């Protein structure tokens, strides 16, 4: 059976789709062998062999030489075998080429089905491999459709769709069909329904990648991000530090006339960003984490991993923030429980004056609002 067009088509697939021809041939041989057995008997020992160089398809059957034949499909007697070749002996395998005359139409149909199926599988796998490299990266996408608040986006240069659930969107943002949107690829899943790319704009990874894209010193490692805490759509705190004495980590992140931080803020739809300089001294780190509030003093209890922070009376609401947002983000950023008290409550501790404070945050209060584990896991230096 000779079909030069068939093998030329395999060559074209390899050149155009970058799909290995040898992989196709191996799959085809298995499928054609199965088709041949269905046509001539499942018990038959046979193998279809494809030869691209000679553009041929050949079928071989195999029988074991035995003294007494019990299974004609798989065995041949010694006398019959020696009619083919005199040197055959008991236990040898006799290979015989079968006629392909009646098998041509079945072979063509099978080959077509296998090629189409394999092509889909390999294109899907190639797309998945390409996308897997984009996990934990920011991509620019285009809004394709909106269904019950879920945004479906076209990923650039792919035929794959990204899915952004309502919980992955920045509160208050509005999307329209055709909008170009930057998203963070947080997960790529392969299922029987196909490849699903889960993207987000509310994840702290999105903020981290925006800083890396906008601030070269973070990309190079001259400045490192220690941790990030975020209330999407409202406020984010980013702790940064450097081991180089000639670099101001805060000023570098802000940029000339605030251009760098303004670009990031704009991408986050106006979300406020507090830049905090990380310190190994927990007293200093906790004090800075409550920015933009002024802090008078900080006391810590190492065994309870808790702290008490004293602030001026007129800065109390700023330190705590609306609904406790500022102190809650500070607790996430530092990993310390934080109790905030006004200076007057310490000076007049014996009076009956009402204290405006956030009383001892327990674990649930301090870390409320987390969507996933990464929100509370400090970012290791190696990951930045």
HELIX and SHEET records of a PDB file:
HELIX    1   1 UNK A    4  UNK A   17  1                                  14    
HELIX    2   2 UNK A   21  UNK A   40  1                                  20    
HELIX    3   3 UNK A   78  UNK A   84  1                                   7    
HELIX    4   4 UNK A  101  UNK A  103  5                                   3    
HELIX    5   5 UNK A  104  UNK A  132  1                                  29    
HELIX    6   6 UNK A  166  UNK A  168  5                                   3    
HELIX    7   7 UNK A  204  UNK A  214  1                                  11    
HELIX    8   8 UNK A  216  UNK A  220  1                                   5    
HELIX    9   9 UNK A  249  UNK A  254  1                                   6    
HELIX   10  10 UNK A  256  UNK A  258  5                                   3    
HELIX   11  11 UNK A  259  UNK A  267  1                                   9    
HELIX   12  12 UNK A  282  UNK A  289  1                                   8    
HELIX   13  13 UNK A  313  UNK A  315  5                                   3    
HELIX   14  14 UNK A  316  UNK A  320  1                                   5    
HELIX   15  15 UNK A  322  UNK A  324  5                                   3    
HELIX   16  16 UNK A  325  UNK A  334  1                                  10    
HELIX   17  17 UNK A  343  UNK A  347  1                                   5    
HELIX   18  18 UNK A  363  UNK A  366  1                                   4    
HELIX   19  19 UNK A  373  UNK A  376  5                                   4    
HELIX   20  20 UNK A  381  UNK A  383  5                                   3    
SHEET    1   A 3 UNK A  46  UNK A  51  0                                        
SHEET    2   A 3 UNK A  56  UNK A  66 -1                                        
SHEET    3   A 3 UNK A  75  UNK A  77  1                                        
SHEET    1   B 3 UNK A  46  UNK A  51  0                                        
SHEET    2   B 3 UNK A  56  UNK A  66 -1                                        
SHEET    3   B 3 UNK A  93  UNK A  98 -1                                        
SHEET    1   C 6 UNK A 138  UNK A 147  0                                        
SHEET    2   C 6 UNK A 150  UNK A 155 -1                                        
SHEET    3   C 6 UNK A 161  UNK A 164 -1                                        
SHEET    4   C 6 UNK A 194  UNK A 200  1                                        
SHEET    5   C 6 UNK A 180  UNK A 191 -1                                        
SHEET    6   C 6 UNK A 138  UNK A 147 -1                                        
SHEET    1   D 3 UNK A 224  UNK A 231  0                                        
SHEET    2   D 3 UNK A 235  UNK A 241 -1                                        
SHEET    3   D 3 UNK A 272  UNK A 277  1                                        
SHEET    1   E 3 UNK A 297  UNK A 301  0                                        
SHEET    2   E 3 UNK A 306  UNK A 311 -1                                        
SHEET    3   E 3 UNK A 337  UNK A 342  1                                        
END                                                                             
